[in-house]
Amino acid sequence: MIVHRETGEICQDIFSNFTKYFTVRPLMVFNNTRVFPAKLYGHKRGAEKSFEILMLREHLPSVWEVLIKGLGKIKVGTEITFGNGELAAILVDKNQEHGFLQFQYTGDFVSILNRVGKPPLPPYIRRGFHDEEELQRMDRERYQTIYAEKTGAIAAPTAGLHFTPTLLDAIKLHYADTATLTLHVGAGTFQSPRHDELSRHKMEKEYFNIPSETWNRLLTSLKDNQKILAVGTTATRALESVEINSPVSQDVSGWTDRFIHPGQKFNIVQQLLTNFHLPKSTLYLLVCAFAGKSLVEKAYNEAIRQKYRFFSYGDAMLI
């Protein structure tokens, strides 16, 4: 779907044709984060009780902040084993929302995690303990963009899932300049605002890195009035978390909790490629901030009428 902010016009096309709607050659910015196998299924040591765990971030060496289903009923000190026992963990601390697991293993943690862990697919895609190996292999391949490079995300920047190598090569050659940055997508991306007053909602911080080459390319584009097209809401949040007004010689990195919602202005992004999101999510609110709530509602209603697919593996819109 193509949505024109200036006129309110909405039209339909296939994804591979989206470049024909460029009026000028833009700078497309991609998020090259790579999803790691952050979903773990384990058992309490010496018992049949099972656990479903989502790894969030490394808090201390070998200590990870995690989401655990039923955390409130799990005691600190509980030991959990994964796979054939080559990976184990102890719940060393917890708060109302998150647990902290200290992992125990022999060898290389990343290699073990690649064997034991599973792709952290959204909960509406049902997976479990006993998925077939072929299904797991397909998930690992499909839930990753073709340009994924920097490992650290627990969810894919799904606007990028539409690209094929052939299409991306054609875009670079004929239709757009390109640049990359990294924002490791975290659990906060998918949390709905917890307050009716949006300004009170606090996003969980996510790590980002903008290479100096990308930063300076963006600076040139801004000065030359070249349109900047963000591929996805995650690339958008990274770009709108910084002020690009002078060149740099080193990468710019940090943690962002930027929550973009209606009423806020965009300083860098002028075009947006994004999927169709869950209503009331922070992602949907970002799109409403970019295009206007009434136009987005009109586009979503049209998408429903035309039987578009929504969410992570769904269709896309260019705004």
N, C-alpha and C positions, 0 to 999 in steps of 0.2 A: 504494500500500500504506500502511496505517495501523498503526503499531506503538505499543502502549501499554506504557510502561516500568514502570508500577506493577503491572500485572497480567500482563504478558507476552503479552497477547492480540494477535493479528495478524489484520487483515481487509483485504478488497480493495474497491476502488472506483475510479471514474474521477477524474481530477485535478480537474475542475471542481466536484466535490462535496466537496473536502477541508475546506471551511470548516464543513460540518455536524458535524465532529468537534471543533469548538471548544466547550469548556464555558463559557468566558468570552471576552470580547473581548480579544484579545492586541494587543501592539504588534509588528507585522511590520517587520523591518529588512532592506532590500534593498541589495545592492552595485551601485552604478550605474556601475561601470567600463565603459569601451568598448574593444573589441578594435581594434587598429590592424593594417594589413596588414604584419605583421612577417616574413613568409616571402618570401625573395628567391631567384630563380634567376639565376645569372650565368655568365659565361665568362671564362677567363683571357685577358687582352688579347693579341691576336695568335695565339691558339691555340683549339682546339676543346674543351679540357678544361672541364668544367662544374662548378658548385658549387651546393650547396643550403645556404642560410644562414637562420638564425633570429635575428632581432634581439632582444636582451634588454633593454638599457638604455643610455642615453647616459652615457658615462663622462666625457668632456670635450666641449666644443663640436665637433660634427661627428665625434666619435670614439665609436663604439658597441661595447659588449661584445656578442659574438655567439657562437652555436654554428655550427660549420661541419663538415659531414660530411668525414671524412678529414683533419682538421686537422693531424695529426701529419706528414703528407707535404707540407704546404704551407709554403713558405719565407716568412719575413718579407720584405716588399718586393714580394710578388706583387700584381699589379694585376688587378682584376676589373671587368668592365663588366656593366651590367644593362639589360634592355629594348633600346631602340634606341641605347643609348649616352648617354642624357641623364643617367644616374647611373653613377658609377664609384667605386671604393674601392681603397685600398691596405692590405694587412695590415701594420700597424705594430708589432704585438706579439702574443704568444700565451703561454699557459701550458698545463698539461696538459689542461685542459678547455675553455677559452674562447679565442677570438681577439679582436683589437681592430682594427676597420676604421675608417680615416679616409675619410669620404665626400667626394667631389668632385662639384660640381654647379653649375649656374647657374639662379637663380630660387628658388622657394619649395620647401624640402625636403619639407614635408608634402604639397604638391600632387603633387610628383614621386613620392613614395612611394605615394600613393593610386593613381597610374597604373601604377607598376612592380611594387609589392608585391602579395602575395596573402594571403588569410586564413590564419593559422597553425593550420590544423586539426590535430587529433591524428594521429599517424602511422598509426594503424589505418584512417583514412579516406584512401584512396590518391589523391593528387593529384601533378601533375608539371609539367614545362616547358610542355606543349602542351595544357593544359586548354582546352576551348572557352569562349568569352567568356560564354555563357549560364550555364554551370556555375559560373564564377567569380562572376558576379553573384548567383546563388542562394546560394553560400557566404557572400558578404558580408552578405546579408540574414538568412540563417538562423542564422549563428554570432554572434548579437548579441541581447541581451535588448531588449525593447520600451522599457525605461527606461534603456538605456545612455546615458551623458551625458559622463563624464570619460574622455578618451582616454588609454590607457597600458597596457592589458593585452595579453598575448600568448596568452591563453586566456580563453574566456567563463566567467562564473560560471553554470554550466550548469543549476543548479536553477531559475534565472530564465527559462530558455528555454520553460518550459511555459505562461507567462502570456500571455494575449491582452489587448488593450486593454479589451474588454468585461468580461472576468473581473476584471481589476484594478480597474476602475471600480466594479464591484459589491462587491468586497471592501472598498474604501475607504468605500463608502456604507453598507454593512449589517453587515460582519462584523469588521473590524479597523481599528485605527489603524496608520498607516504612517510610516516614516522611512527615510532613505537615508544611506549612507556610501560611501566609496570605498576599495577595496583593489585595486591593480593586480596582477593575477595574473601570477606569473612562472614560470620553468621549475622552480623548486624545489618548487612545489606537487605536481608529478607524479613527483618522484624517490622511489624506494623507499629506506627506511633502509639505510644502508651498514654498519651494525653490528648484531650480534645484541643487544647491550645498547642499548636504545632511547635511553637518556639521552645516549648519545655521538653520536647523529645531529644534525647541524646543518642547519637549514633555510636556504636562501638568503633574504636579506632582501627584503621586499616593501614598497612604499610604501603607506601608508594615510592617509586623512583623514576625520575625524569632524566634520561641521559643528557649530557651537555649538548650533544649534537641535535637532539630533538628540541631542547629548550631554545637553542639559538635559531633553529629552523622556524619555530613558532614565533619568535621575536621578529624575524624577517617577514613572515606572513602577516603578522599584525600591522607592521609598518607599511607593507605593500597592499594592504586591504584584500589579501587573499583569504577567501572563506576557509574556515577551519571546521572540518567535519569529524565529530567524535564518533567512533564506532563503539556504541554501547554506553550505558549509564555509568559504568565503572571508569572508563576513560574520561567521561565528562566530569565525574567527581574529582579525579586527580587533577585535571586541568583547572577546574574552578576552585581548587584549594590553594593556588599559588598566584602570585602577581609577577607577570613576565614583563619587565620593563628595562632590563639591561642584560648584556651577554654574560655567560658564565664559562669558566674553564673546567669545572668539575660537575659531576652529576648532582642533581638536587633531589634529596630524599627526606623522608620523614613519615609521620603518622597523621592521618586525617580523620576527623569525625564530622566532616562537612555534611550537613543535612540540607538538601536543596528542596524547597517547597514553594508553592505559589506565593508571589509577592517578592521573591528574590530575583536579582538580575544576573545575567550571564555576561562575564567579561571577556571570555575567550571563545567559547563554542558558539558557532553560528548555524550549524547544521547537525542533525543527530540521526543516527541509524540505530534502531532499538527494536526489541521484541515487544509483544503485548504482555503486560504484566498483571499480577494479581491486584484487584481493586483495593484501595486503602493502604497499599504497600508504599514504602519510601521510594521505590522505583517509579511507581505510577505517579506519585506526587512530583517527582523530578520532571517527568514528561509533561505534566500539567503546568509546571512552572515555565517550561520551555515554550510550549505551544499555546497555552491558555486552556483552562479547564473545559470550557464549553466546546472548543474545537476538538479536544481530545475525547470528550464524551461522544461527540458526533462521530469521530473516527472509530471508536470502539463499538458503537452501535452498528455502524456499517460493517465492521469486521464480523460481528456476531451474525448479522443478516447474510453476509456472504460466506459464512461458515469457515472463517479463518481459524487457524490453530493458535492457541494461546500458550504462554509460559515458555519454559526453557527450550523445548524442542519444537516450538511453534514458529509462526510466520513473523515477518519483520515489517517495520514501517520506516520510511525515510521522511524526516520532517525538515 
